[in-house]
Amino acid sequence: MKRMCSALFFVIPAAAIAVGYLTLRKTEAEPVPVVASKQVSTETLSPAPFRPSRDVSGFVTGARQADVAPKVGGYVVKLLKEEGDTVRAGETLAILDGSDQRAMLESAGISLDAAKNALSASDDFYDQKVDEAEASLHKAEDAYENGDLSSRDLSIAKEAVTSAKRMRDAQHAAAKAEVGAAYGGSLVAGAAVSDATITAPFSGVVTNRFVSLGTFVGPGMPLFTVASTESLETRLSVPGDVATAIAKGDTVSVRSETGSDPVSGSVISIARAVGISSQSTIIRVGIPADVGGSLLPGRFVTVTLPSGTARETVSVPETAIIHLYDDTFVAAVENDTVSFRKVVLGESVADRREIRSGIDAGTEVVVEGAYALRDGDRVIVSR
């Protein structure tokens, strides 16, 4: 039994040594894995003119835009246009019931007919009075020539003719004025009936509809907003410090909510007075009209406005910036090796960011794929 234990004591260490040897040989035979280089896009930094900017949002409106309201009251019996519909100048938007207006028109017509009849009757009556006075004058003249009438009586006959003509002319003028007034009333009533049909004041697009079918509306109550599409703009409320950096005629970038390519707009007016409560300034930016329908009245847009003076500086695309906790880095590339450089950022413009310190012009930096890198990584630059 003692001999067997000794044999086992020597056999086990020998087996362990053999396993260790084989393991060592296997480790020496396997190659050490090599980390593959990562492909990235880079940009060599160079000083360039840089002007800080700020994005401000607003809605597109027509340079000509109006709330369409009726001159008369009534119930809405027809709605012919909806928001987004295009309209031509004079095209019908809605119709009110107009029953009161039609009754007024009928009444005005009756009054006009009555006034015309009164004029005719008055003319006939006073023409007859003039004829009678003239007939009496002829008899008086014959009697005067025969010596049967005094000159005083002849003068009285002549004065009677003159008075009859004056009365006829005065009554004709009064009756004619009544006809004119009645005719004017009929025109007003006719216009009121016409006003029950609501039409577009100019060609454009309906941006708002404020009423529904059956709504009772009063005179001056807005029914629609119509904006012209021939000339577009957006009104922006901007901080006073931004407004001071903008000049009339400046070109700005306008982006639509649809994601279409930005277009160039132009600052057409600046309200230099700053609001006391809001500390903001209203500016108007003109927008090109024909941009494929992506910019129409009612669209939400973002306008990039300059917010400072232009200067020469180094900037990087936003995609090159790496945020790690509270620090900011860019990945510089030298000899195909990445080196993280801590930087201090400045203002932004479009899709680029100013670098105030931490990296110099002439440095090659990663602009695509930076977040997948670590300090010291090998890279393959895509050129």
C-alpha positions in Angstrom: 0.0 0.0 0.0 2.9 2.4 0.8 4.5 1.6 -2.6 1.3 2.4 -4.5 0.9 5.8 -2.9 4.5 6.7 -3.8 3.8 5.7 -7.5 0.8 7.9 -7.6 2.7 10.8 -6.1 5.2 10.7 -9.0 2.7 10.0 -11.8 0.3 13.0 -11.1 3.0 15.7 -11.3 4.3 14.2 -14.5 0.8 14.4 -16.1 0.3 17.9 -15.0 3.7 18.9 -16.5 2.7 17.3 -19.8 -0.6 19.2 -20.0 1.1 22.4 -19.1 3.7 21.8 -21.9 1.0 21.1 -24.5 -0.9 24.2 -23.4 2.3 26.4 -23.7 3.0 25.0 -27.2 -0.6 25.7 -28.3 -0.4 29.3 -27.0 2.9 29.9 -28.8 1.4 28.5 -32.0 -1.7 30.8 -32.1 -1.2 34.3 -33.6 -2.2 37.3 -31.4 -5.4 39.0 -32.8 -4.8 42.4 -34.6 -7.5 45.1 -34.3 -8.6 46.1 -37.8 -8.3 49.7 -38.9 -11.6 51.6 -39.1 -12.6 53.5 -42.2 -13.4 57.2 -41.6 -13.9 60.5 -43.5 -11.7 63.4 -42.5 -11.3 67.1 -43.2 -8.2 69.2 -42.9 -9.0 72.4 -41.0 -8.3 75.8 -42.4 -9.3 79.3 -41.3 -12.4 80.6 -43.1 -14.9 83.4 -42.8 -17.4 82.5 -40.0 -20.5 84.4 -38.9 -22.5 83.2 -35.9 -26.1 82.4 -36.5 -29.3 81.5 -34.6 -32.4 79.6 -35.7 -35.8 81.3 -35.3 -39.1 79.7 -36.3 -42.2 81.1 -37.7 -45.1 80.5 -40.2 -45.2 81.4 -43.9 -47.8 84.0 -44.8 -48.7 85.8 -47.9 -47.3 89.3 -48.3 -50.9 90.0 -49.2 -53.1 88.3 -46.6 -56.6 89.2 -45.5 -59.4 88.0 -43.3 -62.6 87.7 -45.4 -65.7 88.9 -43.5 -69.3 89.6 -44.7 -70.8 93.1 -44.7 -74.1 91.7 -43.6 -75.3 89.1 -41.1 -76.9 85.8 -41.6 -76.6 82.0 -41.3 -74.0 80.2 -43.3 -75.9 78.0 -45.8 -73.0 77.0 -48.0 -69.3 76.5 -47.5 -67.5 76.1 -50.8 -63.8 76.2 -49.7 -61.7 74.6 -47.1 -58.2 75.3 -45.7 -55.5 74.6 -48.2 -57.8 75.2 -51.2 -56.6 77.6 -53.9 -58.9 80.3 -55.0 -59.2 82.9 -57.8 -60.1 86.5 -57.3 -63.8 86.8 -57.1 -64.4 83.1 -56.6 -67.3 82.3 -54.1 -66.1 81.0 -50.7 -69.4 80.8 -48.8 -73.1 81.9 -49.0 -75.3 83.3 -46.3 -79.0 82.8 -46.3 -79.8 86.4 -47.2 -83.5 86.3 -46.5 -83.5 89.6 -44.7 -81.6 91.2 -47.5 -83.9 89.8 -50.2 -86.9 91.1 -48.3 -85.3 94.6 -48.1 -84.7 94.4 -51.9 -88.3 93.5 -52.6 -89.5 96.4 -50.3 -87.1 98.8 -52.0 -88.4 97.7 -55.4 -92.0 98.4 -54.3 -90.9 101.9 -53.0 -89.2 102.6 -56.3 -92.3 101.7 -58.3 -94.5 103.9 -56.0 -92.1 106.8 -56.4 -92.1 106.5 -60.2 -95.9 106.4 -60.2 -96.1 109.5 -58.0 -93.7 111.3 -60.3 -95.8 110.5 -63.3 -99.1 111.6 -61.6 -97.5 114.8 -60.3 -96.2 115.7 -63.7 -99.7 115.0 -65.3 -101.5 117.1 -62.6 -99.2 120.1 -62.8 -98.9 120.0 -66.6 -102.7 120.3 -66.6 -102.6 123.3 -64.2 -100.1 125.0 -66.5 -102.3 124.3 -69.6 -105.3 125.8 -67.8 -103.4 128.9 -66.8 -102.1 129.3 -70.4 -105.7 128.9 -71.8 -106.9 131.6 -69.4 -104.1 133.9 -70.5 -105.0 133.5 -74.2 -108.6 134.5 -73.4 -107.4 137.5 -71.3 -105.2 138.6 -74.2 -108.1 138.4 -76.7 -110.3 140.4 -74.2 -107.6 143.0 -73.7 -107.3 143.5 -77.5 -111.0 144.0 -77.7 -111.0 146.4 -74.9 -112.9 144.2 -72.6 -110.1 143.6 -70.1 -107.8 146.0 -68.2 -104.0 145.7 -68.3 -104.0 144.9 -64.6 -106.2 141.8 -65.2 -104.0 140.8 -68.1 -100.9 141.0 -65.8 -102.7 138.8 -63.3 -103.4 136.2 -66.0 -99.7 136.2 -67.0 -98.6 135.8 -63.4 -100.9 132.8 -63.0 -99.1 131.1 -65.9 -95.8 131.8 -64.3 -96.9 130.5 -60.9 -98.3 127.3 -62.4 -95.1 126.6 -64.2 -93.1 127.2 -61.0 -95.3 124.9 -59.1 -95.1 122.2 -61.8 -91.2 122.4 -61.8 -91.0 122.3 -58.0 -93.4 119.4 -57.7 -91.5 117.5 -60.5 -88.2 118.1 -58.7 -89.6 116.8 -55.4 -91.2 113.7 -56.9 -88.0 113.0 -58.9 -86.0 113.2 -55.7 -88.3 110.6 -54.2 -87.6 108.4 -57.2 -83.9 108.9 -56.8 -84.0 108.0 -53.1 -86.1 104.9 -53.8 -83.7 103.9 -56.5 -80.7 104.4 -54.2 -82.5 102.2 -51.6 -83.0 99.5 -54.2 -79.3 99.6 -55.1 -78.3 99.3 -51.4 -80.7 96.4 -50.9 -79.4 94.7 -54.1 -75.8 95.1 -52.8 -76.9 93.6 -49.5 -78.2 90.6 -51.3 -74.9 90.4 -53.3 -73.0 90.7 -50.0 -74.6 87.5 -48.8 -72.2 85.8 -51.3 -68.7 85.8 -49.8 -65.9 86.0 -52.4 -62.1 85.9 -52.5 -60.6 89.4 -52.6 -57.6 88.1 -54.6 -56.1 84.9 -55.9 -54.3 82.7 -53.4 -54.8 79.9 -50.9 -57.2 79.6 -48.0 -55.1 79.4 -44.8 -57.9 79.5 -42.2 -61.7 78.7 -42.0 -63.3 80.1 -38.9 -66.9 79.0 -39.2 -69.0 75.9 -39.8 -72.2 75.3 -41.8 -75.2 76.8 -40.0 -73.2 79.3 -38.0 -74.8 82.7 -37.6 -72.3 85.4 -38.4 -72.5 89.2 -38.0 -71.1 91.9 -40.2 -67.3 92.0 -39.9 -67.0 88.6 -38.4 -64.0 86.8 -40.2 -65.0 83.6 -42.1 -61.8 82.8 -43.9 -58.2 84.0 -44.2 -56.9 84.1 -47.8 -53.2 84.6 -48.5 -51.6 85.4 -51.9 -49.1 82.8 -53.1 -47.4 85.3 -55.5 -45.3 86.9 -52.7 -44.5 85.0 -49.5 -42.9 86.0 -46.2 -42.6 85.1 -42.6 -42.7 87.3 -39.5 -40.2 86.5 -36.8 -39.8 87.7 -33.2 -36.1 87.8 -32.5 -34.1 89.1 -29.4 -32.8 92.6 -29.6 -29.2 91.6 -29.8 -29.9 89.4 -32.8 -31.8 92.2 -34.5 -28.8 94.5 -34.2 -26.7 92.0 -36.2 -29.2 91.9 -39.1 -29.5 94.5 -41.9 -32.3 95.0 -44.4 -31.4 93.0 -47.6 -29.4 90.3 -45.7 -29.7 86.8 -47.3 -30.9 84.1 -44.9 -31.5 80.4 -45.0 -35.2 79.2 -44.8 -36.0 75.5 -44.1 -39.5 74.0 -44.3 -41.0 71.5 -41.9 -41.3 69.1 -44.9 -37.5 68.5 -44.8 -37.0 69.9 -48.3 -33.7 71.7 -49.2 -33.4 75.1 -47.7 -34.0 78.2 -49.9 -32.6 81.7 -49.7 -34.8 84.4 -48.2 -34.2 88.1 -47.8 -34.7 90.4 -44.9 -37.3 92.9 -46.1 -38.0 94.9 -43.0 -36.8 95.3 -39.4 -38.9 96.9 -36.6 -36.1 98.7 -34.8 -38.3 99.4 -31.7 -37.9 96.6 -29.2 -40.9 95.4 -27.3 -40.8 96.6 -23.7 -42.3 93.4 -22.2 -40.8 90.8 -24.6 -37.5 92.5 -25.4 -38.0 91.3 -29.0 -38.0 92.8 -32.4 -40.2 91.8 -35.4 -38.5 91.2 -38.7 -40.0 90.2 -42.0 -38.2 87.8 -44.3 -39.3 87.5 -47.9 -39.5 83.9 -49.3 -39.3 82.8 -53.0 -42.8 81.9 -54.2 -42.2 79.0 -56.6 -40.4 76.4 -54.5 -42.3 73.3 -55.5 -45.1 73.7 -52.9 -42.8 73.0 -49.9 -43.3 76.7 -48.8 -46.9 77.8 -48.8 -48.9 80.0 -46.5 -49.4 78.2 -43.2 -46.2 76.1 -43.4 -43.9 76.1 -40.3 -40.4 77.2 -41.2 -37.0 77.7 -39.5 -34.9 80.7 -40.5 -31.2 80.8 -39.8 -30.3 84.4 -38.9 -26.8 85.9 -38.4 -26.3 86.8 -34.7 -22.9 88.4 -34.7 -20.1 89.9 -36.9 -18.2 87.8 -39.4 -14.7 86.7 -38.4 -11.9 84.4 -39.6 -11.9 81.2 -37.5 -11.6 77.4 -37.6 -14.8 75.4 -37.6 -15.8 71.8 -37.8 -19.0 70.0 -38.9 -21.3 69.1 -36.0 -20.7 65.4 -36.9 -17.0 65.8 -35.9 -17.8 66.8 -32.3 -17.6 64.1 -29.6 -19.3 64.8 -26.2 -18.0 62.8 -23.3 -19.6 63.7 -20.0 -18.9 67.5 -19.5 -16.0 67.6 -22.0 -16.0 68.0 -25.8 -13.4 66.5 -28.1 -12.6 66.1 -31.8 -10.7 63.1 -33.2 -7.4 64.3 -34.9 -5.7 62.0 -37.3 -1.9 61.8 -37.6 0.0 58.9 -39.2 -3.3 57.1 -39.5 -3.7 57.1 -35.7 -6.5 58.8 -33.8 -5.7 61.3 -31.1 -8.6 62.9 -29.1 -8.2 66.6 -28.6 -10.2 68.5 -26.0 -11.7 71.6 -27.5 -13.7 74.7 -26.5 -16.6 75.3 -28.8 -17.9 78.7 -30.0 -20.9 79.8 -32.0 -22.7 77.7 -34.6 -23.7 78.5 -38.2 -25.6 76.1 -40.5 -24.2 72.6 -39.7 -20.7 73.8 -38.5 -19.4 74.8 -35.1 -16.6 77.3 -34.3 -13.5 76.0 -32.5 -12.2 78.6 -30.1 -9.3 76.6 -28.7 -7.8 73.1 -28.5 -6.9 72.5 -32.2 -5.2 74.5 -34.9 -5.6 75.0 -38.6 -3.9 72.4 -40.7 -5.0 69.5 -38.4 -6.8 66.6 -40.0 -9.9 65.6 -38.1 -12.5 62.9 -38.4 -15.9 64.2 -39.6 -17.8 60.9 -40.0 -17.5 57.9 -37.7 -15.9 59.8 -34.8 -18.2 58.3 -32.1 -17.1 54.8 -33.0 -13.4 55.6 -32.2 -11.2 55.5 -29.2 -8.0 57.4 -28.5 -5.1 55.5 -30.3 -7.3 53.7 -32.9 -5.8 53.1 -36.3 -7.9 54.4 -39.1 -8.2 54.2 -42.9 -9.0 57.6 -44.3 -11.7 57.7 -47.0 -10.7 60.2 -49.6 
